[in-house]
Amino acid sequence: MNIKHLTAILRKRYGPDPDYPWQKFPDYAVFRHPHNRKWFCLLARVPADKLGLPGTDMCEIANIKTRPEWVGPLRTRRGILPAYHMNKEHWLTLLLAEMEENDVLDLIGHSFELTR
């Protein structure tokens, strides 16, 4: 899965177009609820070393919200890391290249519900 493909799915499934709130990071896409403007997903390309991984290759990620009691168990799964630049008690980073599409979509759906 990659950001372009996931963006198309999120637009179709949830309706909003992403916004790009940072001039310094023009490719960071934020998906928000249309009625309350709360984020439910951030899509970005981040160097591996910024995620605590070896190297500087760019990684396509999704940041999603989850229940605090799920953070620990989910982080034991392949492709799920502590949240990049978000509250690590409530948010996770998903490495899109390392996860199954259905798992990514399920976690984003859960994030959508939590931020509704």
Helices and strands as residue ranges (DSSP letters): H 3-14, E 29-32, E 39-47, G 48-51, E 58-65, H 68-74, E 80-82, E 91-95, G 96-98, H 101-114
